[in-house]
Amino acid sequence: MRGRQVGFVAQNPFSALNPVLTIEKQFVNVLRAHGSTTRAEATERAATLLTSVGIHDPGRVLSGYA
């Protein structure tokens, strides 16, 4: 079940991200599943969210792997 009414908070930070997918791909998948947005808008939102929590150089982080 996916949608705007359902959320997930990972309890184990070491298994929260898939190491095979880029962090950007994982952010975009979640943002698009919870609302109608384009891939470009979701990527921009992901960068904004990373910046808001103090992550510097969000472009580098988004292109990396977990």
mmCIF file of the N, C-alpha and C atoms, coordinates in Angstrom:
data_MODEL
# 
_entry.id   MODEL 
# 
loop_
_atom_site.group_PDB 
_atom_site.id 
_atom_site.type_symbol 
_atom_site.label_atom_id 
_atom_site.label_alt_id 
_atom_site.label_comp_id 
_atom_site.label_asym_id 
_atom_site.label_entity_id 
_atom_site.label_seq_id 
_atom_site.pdbx_PDB_ins_code 
_atom_site.Cartn_x 
_atom_site.Cartn_y 
_atom_site.Cartn_z 
_atom_site.occupancy 
_atom_site.B_iso_or_equiv 
_atom_site.pdbx_formal_charge 
_atom_site.auth_seq_id 
_atom_site.auth_comp_id 
_atom_site.auth_asym_id 
_atom_site.auth_atom_id 
_atom_site.pdbx_PDB_model_num 
ATOM 1   N N  . MET A 1 1  ? 0.859  -1.178 0.000   1.00 0.00 ? 1  MET A N  1 
ATOM 2   C CA . MET A 1 1  ? 0.000  0.000  0.000   1.00 0.00 ? 1  MET A CA 1 
ATOM 3   C C  . MET A 1 1  ? 0.894  1.227  0.000   1.00 0.00 ? 1  MET A C  1 
ATOM 4   N N  . ARG A 1 2  ? 0.655  2.131  -0.930  1.00 0.00 ? 2  ARG A N  1 
ATOM 5   C CA . ARG A 1 2  ? 1.442  3.357  -1.012  1.00 0.00 ? 2  ARG A CA 1 
ATOM 6   C C  . ARG A 1 2  ? 0.508  4.535  -1.207  1.00 0.00 ? 2  ARG A C  1 
ATOM 7   N N  . GLY A 1 3  ? 0.931  5.678  -0.748  1.00 0.00 ? 3  GLY A N  1 
ATOM 8   C CA . GLY A 1 3  ? 0.114  6.865  -0.942  1.00 0.00 ? 3  GLY A CA 1 
ATOM 9   C C  . GLY A 1 3  ? 0.422  7.937  0.059   1.00 0.00 ? 3  GLY A C  1 
ATOM 10  N N  . ARG A 1 4  ? -0.393 8.960  0.060   1.00 0.00 ? 4  ARG A N  1 
ATOM 11  C CA . ARG A 1 4  ? -0.149 10.104 0.944   1.00 0.00 ? 4  ARG A CA 1 
ATOM 12  C C  . ARG A 1 4  ? -0.472 9.817  2.407   1.00 0.00 ? 4  ARG A C  1 
ATOM 13  N N  . GLN A 1 5  ? -1.336 8.853  2.674   1.00 0.00 ? 5  GLN A N  1 
ATOM 14  C CA . GLN A 1 5  ? -1.735 8.573  4.052   1.00 0.00 ? 5  GLN A CA 1 
ATOM 15  C C  . GLN A 1 5  ? -0.811 7.586  4.760   1.00 0.00 ? 5  GLN A C  1 
ATOM 16  N N  . VAL A 1 6  ? 0.123  6.991  4.045   1.00 0.00 ? 6  VAL A N  1 
ATOM 17  C CA . VAL A 1 6  ? 0.982  5.973  4.635   1.00 0.00 ? 6  VAL A CA 1 
ATOM 18  C C  . VAL A 1 6  ? 2.414  6.492  4.661   1.00 0.00 ? 6  VAL A C  1 
ATOM 19  N N  . GLY A 1 7  ? 3.089  6.286  5.782   1.00 0.00 ? 7  GLY A N  1 
ATOM 20  C CA . GLY A 1 7  ? 4.478  6.693  5.904   1.00 0.00 ? 7  GLY A CA 1 
ATOM 21  C C  . GLY A 1 7  ? 5.305  5.564  6.472   1.00 0.00 ? 7  GLY A C  1 
ATOM 22  N N  . PHE A 1 8  ? 6.613  5.698  6.358   1.00 0.00 ? 8  PHE A N  1 
ATOM 23  C CA . PHE A 1 8  ? 7.513  4.672  6.862   1.00 0.00 ? 8  PHE A CA 1 
ATOM 24  C C  . PHE A 1 8  ? 8.720  5.344  7.495   1.00 0.00 ? 8  PHE A C  1 
ATOM 25  N N  . VAL A 1 9  ? 9.046  4.933  8.694   1.00 0.00 ? 9  VAL A N  1 
ATOM 26  C CA . VAL A 1 9  ? 10.245 5.426  9.370   1.00 0.00 ? 9  VAL A CA 1 
ATOM 27  C C  . VAL A 1 9  ? 11.110 4.209  9.663   1.00 0.00 ? 9  VAL A C  1 
ATOM 28  N N  . ALA A 1 10 ? 12.261 4.141  9.008   1.00 0.00 ? 10 ALA A N  1 
ATOM 29  C CA . ALA A 1 10 ? 13.161 2.998  9.201   1.00 0.00 ? 10 ALA A CA 1 
ATOM 30  C C  . ALA A 1 10 ? 13.719 3.008  10.615  1.00 0.00 ? 10 ALA A C  1 
ATOM 31  N N  . GLN A 1 11 ? 13.765 1.864  11.230  1.00 0.00 ? 11 GLN A N  1 
ATOM 32  C CA . GLN A 1 11 ? 14.266 1.752  12.592  1.00 0.00 ? 11 GLN A CA 1 
ATOM 33  C C  . GLN A 1 11 ? 15.758 1.429  12.626  1.00 0.00 ? 11 GLN A C  1 
ATOM 34  N N  . ASN A 1 12 ? 16.288 0.906  11.535  1.00 0.00 ? 12 ASN A N  1 
ATOM 35  C CA . ASN A 1 12 ? 17.701 0.561  11.459  1.00 0.00 ? 12 ASN A CA 1 
ATOM 36  C C  . ASN A 1 12 ? 18.356 1.452  10.407  1.00 0.00 ? 12 ASN A C  1 
ATOM 37  N N  . PRO A 1 13 ? 19.112 2.463  10.804  1.00 0.00 ? 13 PRO A N  1 
ATOM 38  C CA . PRO A 1 13 ? 19.688 3.388  9.822   1.00 0.00 ? 13 PRO A CA 1 
ATOM 39  C C  . PRO A 1 13 ? 20.668 2.731  8.860   1.00 0.00 ? 13 PRO A C  1 
ATOM 40  N N  . PHE A 1 14 ? 21.222 1.585  9.208   1.00 0.00 ? 14 PHE A N  1 
ATOM 41  C CA . PHE A 1 14 ? 22.180 0.922  8.331   1.00 0.00 ? 14 PHE A CA 1 
ATOM 42  C C  . PHE A 1 14 ? 21.505 0.168  7.191   1.00 0.00 ? 14 PHE A C  1 
ATOM 43  N N  . SER A 1 15 ? 20.199 -0.071 7.304   1.00 0.00 ? 15 SER A N  1 
ATOM 44  C CA . SER A 1 15 ? 19.491 -0.768 6.232   1.00 0.00 ? 15 SER A CA 1 
ATOM 45  C C  . SER A 1 15 ? 18.402 0.103  5.618   1.00 0.00 ? 15 SER A C  1 
ATOM 46  N N  . ALA A 1 16 ? 18.424 1.394  5.904   1.00 0.00 ? 16 ALA A N  1 
ATOM 47  C CA . ALA A 1 16 ? 17.376 2.290  5.424   1.00 0.00 ? 16 ALA A CA 1 
ATOM 48  C C  . ALA A 1 16 ? 17.489 2.576  3.928   1.00 0.00 ? 16 ALA A C  1 
ATOM 49  N N  . LEU A 1 17 ? 18.699 2.587  3.381   1.00 0.00 ? 17 LEU A N  1 
ATOM 50  C CA . LEU A 1 17 ? 18.896 2.889  1.967   1.00 0.00 ? 17 LEU A CA 1 
ATOM 51  C C  . LEU A 1 17 ? 19.447 1.668  1.236   1.00 0.00 ? 17 LEU A C  1 
ATOM 52  N N  . ASN A 1 18 ? 19.034 1.518  -0.013  1.00 0.00 ? 18 ASN A N  1 
ATOM 53  C CA . ASN A 1 18 ? 19.499 0.430  -0.845  1.00 0.00 ? 18 ASN A CA 1 
ATOM 54  C C  . ASN A 1 18 ? 20.862 0.812  -1.435  1.00 0.00 ? 18 ASN A C  1 
ATOM 55  N N  . PRO A 1 19 ? 21.912 0.043  -1.185  1.00 0.00 ? 19 PRO A N  1 
ATOM 56  C CA . PRO A 1 19 ? 23.243 0.416  -1.663  1.00 0.00 ? 19 PRO A CA 1 
ATOM 57  C C  . PRO A 1 19 ? 23.427 0.275  -3.174  1.00 0.00 ? 19 PRO A C  1 
ATOM 58  N N  . VAL A 1 20 ? 22.466 -0.320 -3.864  1.00 0.00 ? 20 VAL A N  1 
ATOM 59  C CA . VAL A 1 20 ? 22.560 -0.521 -5.312  1.00 0.00 ? 20 VAL A CA 1 
ATOM 60  C C  . VAL A 1 20 ? 22.010 0.681  -6.082  1.00 0.00 ? 20 VAL A C  1 
ATOM 61  N N  . LEU A 1 21 ? 21.131 1.453  -5.453  1.00 0.00 ? 21 LEU A N  1 
ATOM 62  C CA . LEU A 1 21 ? 20.501 2.614  -6.091  1.00 0.00 ? 21 LEU A CA 1 
ATOM 63  C C  . LEU A 1 21 ? 21.124 3.902  -5.578  1.00 0.00 ? 21 LEU A C  1 
ATOM 64  N N  . THR A 1 22 ? 21.179 4.924  -6.446  1.00 0.00 ? 22 THR A N  1 
ATOM 65  C CA . THR A 1 22 ? 21.678 6.216  -5.982  1.00 0.00 ? 22 THR A CA 1 
ATOM 66  C C  . THR A 1 22 ? 20.709 6.787  -4.950  1.00 0.00 ? 22 THR A C  1 
ATOM 67  N N  . ILE A 1 23 ? 21.207 7.658  -4.130  1.00 0.00 ? 23 ILE A N  1 
ATOM 68  C CA . ILE A 1 23 ? 20.359 8.300  -3.126  1.00 0.00 ? 23 ILE A CA 1 
ATOM 69  C C  . ILE A 1 23 ? 19.290 9.125  -3.826  1.00 0.00 ? 23 ILE A C  1 
ATOM 70  N N  . GLU A 1 24 ? 19.642 9.768  -4.938  1.00 0.00 ? 24 GLU A N  1 
ATOM 71  C CA . GLU A 1 24 ? 18.659 10.538 -5.707  1.00 0.00 ? 24 GLU A CA 1 
ATOM 72  C C  . GLU A 1 24 ? 17.499 9.660  -6.160  1.00 0.00 ? 24 GLU A C  1 
ATOM 73  N N  . LYS A 1 25 ? 17.806 8.494  -6.704  1.00 0.00 ? 25 LYS A N  1 
ATOM 74  C CA . LYS A 1 25 ? 16.763 7.584  -7.189  1.00 0.00 ? 25 LYS A CA 1 
ATOM 75  C C  . LYS A 1 25 ? 15.822 7.191  -6.046  1.00 0.00 ? 25 LYS A C  1 
ATOM 76  N N  . GLN A 1 26 ? 16.374 6.955  -4.873  1.00 0.00 ? 26 GLN A N  1 
ATOM 77  C CA . GLN A 1 26 ? 15.556 6.555  -3.734  1.00 0.00 ? 26 GLN A CA 1 
ATOM 78  C C  . GLN A 1 26 ? 14.675 7.703  -3.245  1.00 0.00 ? 26 GLN A C  1 
ATOM 79  N N  . PHE A 1 27 ? 15.228 8.912  -3.186  1.00 0.00 ? 27 PHE A N  1 
ATOM 80  C CA . PHE A 1 27 ? 14.437 10.090 -2.812  1.00 0.00 ? 27 PHE A CA 1 
ATOM 81  C C  . PHE A 1 27 ? 13.311 10.307 -3.815  1.00 0.00 ? 27 PHE A C  1 
ATOM 82  N N  . VAL A 1 28 ? 13.666 10.286 -5.096  1.00 0.00 ? 28 VAL A N  1 
ATOM 83  C CA . VAL A 1 28 ? 12.681 10.544 -6.156  1.00 0.00 ? 28 VAL A CA 1 
ATOM 84  C C  . VAL A 1 28 ? 11.560 9.510  -6.112  1.00 0.00 ? 28 VAL A C  1 
ATOM 85  N N  . ASN A 1 29 ? 11.899 8.237  -5.925  1.00 0.00 ? 29 ASN A N  1 
ATOM 86  C CA . ASN A 1 29 ? 10.867 7.196  -5.847  1.00 0.00 ? 29 ASN A CA 1 
ATOM 87  C C  . ASN A 1 29 ? 9.863  7.485  -4.740  1.00 0.00 ? 29 ASN A C  1 
ATOM 88  N N  . VAL A 1 30 ? 10.357 7.869  -3.574  1.00 0.00 ? 30 VAL A N  1 
ATOM 89  C CA . VAL A 1 30 ? 9.469  8.146  -2.432  1.00 0.00 ? 30 VAL A CA 1 
ATOM 90  C C  . VAL A 1 30 ? 8.630  9.399  -2.690  1.00 0.00 ? 30 VAL A C  1 
ATOM 91  N N  . LEU A 1 31 ? 9.269  10.468 -3.151  1.00 0.00 ? 31 LEU A N  1 
ATOM 92  C CA . LEU A 1 31 ? 8.538  11.713 -3.386  1.00 0.00 ? 31 LEU A CA 1 
ATOM 93  C C  . LEU A 1 31 ? 7.474  11.546 -4.466  1.00 0.00 ? 31 LEU A C  1 
ATOM 94  N N  . ARG A 1 32 ? 7.769  10.794 -5.511  1.00 0.00 ? 32 ARG A N  1 
ATOM 95  C CA . ARG A 1 32 ? 6.791  10.594 -6.582  1.00 0.00 ? 32 ARG A CA 1 
ATOM 96  C C  . ARG A 1 32 ? 5.673  9.652  -6.139  1.00 0.00 ? 32 ARG A C  1 
ATOM 97  N N  . ALA A 1 33 ? 5.968  8.701  -5.256  1.00 0.00 ? 33 ALA A N  1 
ATOM 98  C CA . ALA A 1 33 ? 4.941  7.779  -4.769  1.00 0.00 ? 33 ALA A CA 1 
ATOM 99  C C  . ALA A 1 33 ? 3.927  8.487  -3.870  1.00 0.00 ? 33 ALA A C  1 
ATOM 100 N N  . HIS A 1 34 ? 4.359  9.551  -3.215  1.00 0.00 ? 34 HIS A N  1 
ATOM 101 C CA . HIS A 1 34 ? 3.495  10.262 -2.275  1.00 0.00 ? 34 HIS A CA 1 
ATOM 102 C C  . HIS A 1 34 ? 2.893  11.536 -2.845  1.00 0.00 ? 34 HIS A C  1 
ATOM 103 N N  . GLY A 1 35 ? 3.003  11.754 -4.123  1.00 0.00 ? 35 GLY A N  1 
ATOM 104 C CA . GLY A 1 35 ? 2.403  12.930 -4.727  1.00 0.00 ? 35 GLY A CA 1 
ATOM 105 C C  . GLY A 1 35 ? 2.707  12.971 -6.210  1.00 0.00 ? 35 GLY A C  1 
ATOM 106 N N  . SER A 1 36 ? 1.886  13.676 -6.941  1.00 0.00 ? 36 SER A N  1 
ATOM 107 C CA . SER A 1 36 ? 2.132  13.772 -8.376  1.00 0.00 ? 36 SER A CA 1 
ATOM 108 C C  . SER A 1 36 ? 3.127  14.899 -8.633  1.00 0.00 ? 36 SER A C  1 
ATOM 109 N N  . THR A 1 37 ? 4.317  14.521 -9.030  1.00 0.00 ? 37 THR A N  1 
ATOM 110 C CA . THR A 1 37 ? 5.388  15.463 -9.297  1.00 0.00 ? 37 THR A CA 1 
ATOM 111 C C  . THR A 1 37 ? 6.269  14.903 -10.400 1.00 0.00 ? 37 THR A C  1 
ATOM 112 N N  . THR A 1 38 ? 6.965  15.764 -11.084 1.00 0.00 ? 38 THR A N  1 
ATOM 113 C CA . THR A 1 38 ? 7.885  15.299 -12.118 1.00 0.00 ? 38 THR A CA 1 
ATOM 114 C C  . THR A 1 38 ? 9.190  14.843 -11.465 1.00 0.00 ? 38 THR A C  1 
ATOM 115 N N  . ARG A 1 39 ? 9.986  14.143 -12.235 1.00 0.00 ? 39 ARG A N  1 
ATOM 116 C CA . ARG A 1 39 ? 11.281 13.692 -11.728 1.00 0.00 ? 39 ARG A CA 1 
ATOM 117 C C  . ARG A 1 39 ? 12.169 14.889 -11.381 1.00 0.00 ? 39 ARG A C  1 
ATOM 118 N N  . ALA A 1 40 ? 12.145 15.916 -12.223 1.00 0.00 ? 40 ALA A N  1 
ATOM 119 C CA . ALA A 1 40 ? 12.962 17.111 -11.978 1.00 0.00 ? 40 ALA A CA 1 
ATOM 120 C C  . ALA A 1 40 ? 12.521 17.830 -10.704 1.00 0.00 ? 40 ALA A C  1 
ATOM 121 N N  . GLU A 1 41 ? 11.211 17.947 -10.500 1.00 0.00 ? 41 GLU A N  1 
ATOM 122 C CA . GLU A 1 41 ? 10.703 18.594 -9.274  1.00 0.00 ? 41 GLU A CA 1 
ATOM 123 C C  . GLU A 1 41 ? 11.068 17.785 -8.043  1.00 0.00 ? 41 GLU A C  1 
ATOM 124 N N  . ALA A 1 42 ? 10.992 16.468 -8.143  1.00 0.00 ? 42 ALA A N  1 
ATOM 125 C CA . ALA A 1 42 ? 11.329 15.610 -7.006  1.00 0.00 ? 42 ALA A CA 1 
ATOM 126 C C  . ALA A 1 42 ? 12.819 15.711 -6.681  1.00 0.00 ? 42 ALA A C  1 
ATOM 127 N N  . THR A 1 43 ? 13.660 15.789 -7.701  1.00 0.00 ? 43 THR A N  1 
ATOM 128 C CA . THR A 1 43 ? 15.102 15.927 -7.482  1.00 0.00 ? 43 THR A CA 1 
ATOM 129 C C  . THR A 1 43 ? 15.417 17.261 -6.811  1.00 0.00 ? 43 THR A C  1 
ATOM 130 N N  . GLU A 1 44 ? 14.774 18.314 -7.265  1.00 0.00 ? 44 GLU A N  1 
ATOM 131 C CA . GLU A 1 44 ? 14.978 19.628 -6.648  1.00 0.00 ? 44 GLU A CA 1 
ATOM 132 C C  . GLU A 1 44 ? 14.502 19.630 -5.197  1.00 0.00 ? 44 GLU A C  1 
ATOM 133 N N  . ARG A 1 45 ? 13.374 19.000 -4.948  1.00 0.00 ? 45 ARG A N  1 
ATOM 134 C CA . ARG A 1 45 ? 12.837 18.912 -3.579  1.00 0.00 ? 45 ARG A CA 1 
ATOM 135 C C  . ARG A 1 45 ? 13.784 18.117 -2.684  1.00 0.00 ? 45 ARG A C  1 
ATOM 136 N N  . ALA A 1 46 ? 14.353 17.040 -3.219  1.00 0.00 ? 46 ALA A N  1 
ATOM 137 C CA . ALA A 1 46 ? 15.308 16.232 -2.457  1.00 0.00 ? 46 ALA A CA 1 
ATOM 138 C C  . ALA A 1 46 ? 16.517 17.065 -2.064  1.00 0.00 ? 46 ALA A C  1 
ATOM 139 N N  . ALA A 1 47 ? 17.034 17.856 -3.000  1.00 0.00 ? 47 ALA A N  1 
ATOM 140 C CA . ALA A 1 47 ? 18.181 18.721 -2.704  1.00 0.00 ? 47 ALA A CA 1 
ATOM 141 C C  . ALA A 1 47 ? 17.822 19.751 -1.635  1.00 0.00 ? 47 ALA A C  1 
ATOM 142 N N  . THR A 1 48 ? 16.632 20.310 -1.731  1.00 0.00 ? 48 THR A N  1 
ATOM 143 C CA . THR A 1 48 ? 16.165 21.287 -0.736  1.00 0.00 ? 48 THR A CA 1 
ATOM 144 C C  . THR A 1 48 ? 16.058 20.640 0.638   1.00 0.00 ? 48 THR A C  1 
ATOM 145 N N  . LEU A 1 49 ? 15.521 19.430 0.699   1.00 0.00 ? 49 LEU A N  1 
ATOM 146 C CA . LEU A 1 49 ? 15.377 18.730 1.974   1.00 0.00 ? 49 LEU A CA 1 
ATOM 147 C C  . LEU A 1 49 ? 16.739 18.427 2.596   1.00 0.00 ? 49 LEU A C  1 
ATOM 148 N N  . LEU A 1 50 ? 17.686 17.984 1.780   1.00 0.00 ? 50 LEU A N  1 
ATOM 149 C CA . LEU A 1 50 ? 19.028 17.709 2.312   1.00 0.00 ? 50 LEU A CA 1 
ATOM 150 C C  . LEU A 1 50 ? 19.676 18.979 2.855   1.00 0.00 ? 50 LEU A C  1 
ATOM 151 N N  . THR A 1 51 ? 19.523 20.085 2.142   1.00 0.00 ? 51 THR A N  1 
ATOM 152 C CA . THR A 1 51 ? 20.070 21.362 2.601   1.00 0.00 ? 51 THR A CA 1 
ATOM 153 C C  . THR A 1 51 ? 19.418 21.792 3.909   1.00 0.00 ? 51 THR A C  1 
ATOM 154 N N  . SER A 1 52 ? 18.114 21.584 4.030   1.00 0.00 ? 52 SER A N  1 
ATOM 155 C CA . SER A 1 52 ? 17.385 22.015 5.234   1.00 0.00 ? 52 SER A CA 1 
ATOM 156 C C  . SER A 1 52 ? 17.813 21.270 6.495   1.00 0.00 ? 52 SER A C  1 
ATOM 157 N N  . VAL A 1 53 ? 18.387 20.078 6.334   1.00 0.00 ? 53 VAL A N  1 
ATOM 158 C CA . VAL A 1 53 ? 18.858 19.335 7.508   1.00 0.00 ? 53 VAL A CA 1 
ATOM 159 C C  . VAL A 1 53 ? 20.367 19.426 7.685   1.00 0.00 ? 53 VAL A C  1 
ATOM 160 N N  . GLY A 1 54 ? 20.997 20.368 6.947   1.00 0.00 ? 54 GLY A N  1 
ATOM 161 C CA . GLY A 1 54 ? 22.412 20.637 7.157   1.00 0.00 ? 54 GLY A CA 1 
ATOM 162 C C  . GLY A 1 54 ? 23.369 19.814 6.317   1.00 0.00 ? 54 GLY A C  1 
ATOM 163 N N  . ILE A 1 55 ? 22.878 19.152 5.286   1.00 0.00 ? 55 ILE A N  1 
ATOM 164 C CA . ILE A 1 55 ? 23.755 18.388 4.391   1.00 0.00 ? 55 ILE A CA 1 
ATOM 165 C C  . ILE A 1 55 ? 24.313 19.351 3.349   1.00 0.00 ? 55 ILE A C  1 
ATOM 166 N N  . HIS A 1 56 ? 25.627 19.487 3.307   1.00 0.00 ? 56 HIS A N  1 
ATOM 167 C CA . HIS A 1 56 ? 26.271 20.380 2.352   1.00 0.00 ? 56 HIS A CA 1 
ATOM 168 C C  . HIS A 1 56 ? 26.502 19.650 1.033   1.00 0.00 ? 56 HIS A C  1 
ATOM 169 N N  . ASP A 1 57 ? 26.454 20.389 -0.059  1.00 0.00 ? 57 ASP A N  1 
ATOM 170 C CA . ASP A 1 57 ? 26.651 19.866 -1.408  1.00 0.00 ? 57 ASP A CA 1 
ATOM 171 C C  . ASP A 1 57 ? 25.664 18.734 -1.713  1.00 0.00 ? 57 ASP A C  1 
ATOM 172 N N  . PRO A 1 58 ? 24.359 19.037 -1.704  1.00 0.00 ? 58 PRO A N  1 
ATOM 173 C CA . PRO A 1 58 ? 23.359 17.996 -1.927  1.00 0.00 ? 58 PRO A CA 1 
ATOM 174 C C  . PRO A 1 58 ? 23.473 17.317 -3.288  1.00 0.00 ? 58 PRO A C  1 
ATOM 175 N N  . GLY A 1 59 ? 23.982 18.005 -4.300  1.00 0.00 ? 59 GLY A N  1 
ATOM 176 C CA . GLY A 1 59 ? 24.161 17.384 -5.607  1.00 0.00 ? 59 GLY A CA 1 
ATOM 177 C C  . GLY A 1 59 ? 25.117 16.202 -5.559  1.00 0.00 ? 59 GLY A C  1 
ATOM 178 N N  . ARG A 1 60 ? 26.209 16.373 -4.818  1.00 0.00 ? 60 ARG A N  1 
ATOM 179 C CA . ARG A 1 60 ? 27.186 15.287 -4.651  1.00 0.00 ? 60 ARG A CA 1 
ATOM 180 C C  . ARG A 1 60 ? 26.576 14.131 -3.880  1.00 0.00 ? 60 ARG A C  1 
ATOM 181 N N  . VAL A 1 61 ? 25.841 14.451 -2.815  1.00 0.00 ? 61 VAL A N  1 
ATOM 182 C CA . VAL A 1 61 ? 25.227 13.419 -1.990  1.00 0.00 ? 61 VAL A CA 1 
ATOM 183 C C  . VAL A 1 61 ? 24.184 12.644 -2.791  1.00 0.00 ? 61 VAL A C  1 
ATOM 184 N N  . LEU A 1 62 ? 23.348 13.349 -3.539  1.00 0.00 ? 62 LEU A N  1 
ATOM 185 C CA . LEU A 1 62 ? 22.295 12.695 -4.316  1.00 0.00 ? 62 LEU A CA 1 
ATOM 186 C C  . LEU A 1 62 ? 22.865 11.760 -5.384  1.00 0.00 ? 62 LEU A C  1 
ATOM 187 N N  . SER A 1 63 ? 24.011 12.089 -5.919  1.00 0.00 ? 63 SER A N  1 
ATOM 188 C CA . SER A 1 63 ? 24.588 11.237 -6.964  1.00 0.00 ? 63 SER A CA 1 
ATOM 189 C C  . SER A 1 63 ? 25.359 10.054 -6.403  1.00 0.00 ? 63 SER A C  1 
ATOM 190 N N  . GLY A 1 64 ? 25.499 10.006 -5.093  1.00 0.00 ? 64 GLY A N  1 
ATOM 191 C CA . GLY A 1 64 ? 26.242 8.917  -4.454  1.00 0.00 ? 64 GLY A CA 1 
ATOM 192 C C  . GLY A 1 64 ? 25.361 7.716  -4.119  1.00 0.00 ? 64 GLY A C  1 
ATOM 193 N N  . TYR A 1 65 ? 26.003 6.720  -3.573  1.00 0.00 ? 65 TYR A N  1 
ATOM 194 C CA . TYR A 1 65 ? 25.334 5.487  -3.148  1.00 0.00 ? 65 TYR A CA 1 
ATOM 195 C C  . TYR A 1 65 ? 25.434 5.353  -1.642  1.00 0.00 ? 65 TYR A C  1 
ATOM 196 N N  . ALA A 1 66 ? 24.499 4.613  -1.055  1.00 0.00 ? 66 ALA A N  1 
ATOM 197 C CA . ALA A 1 66 ? 24.479 4.441  0.400   1.00 0.00 ? 66 ALA A CA 1 
ATOM 198 C C  . ALA A 1 66 ? 25.588 3.537  0.874   1.00 0.00 ? 66 ALA A C  1 
# 
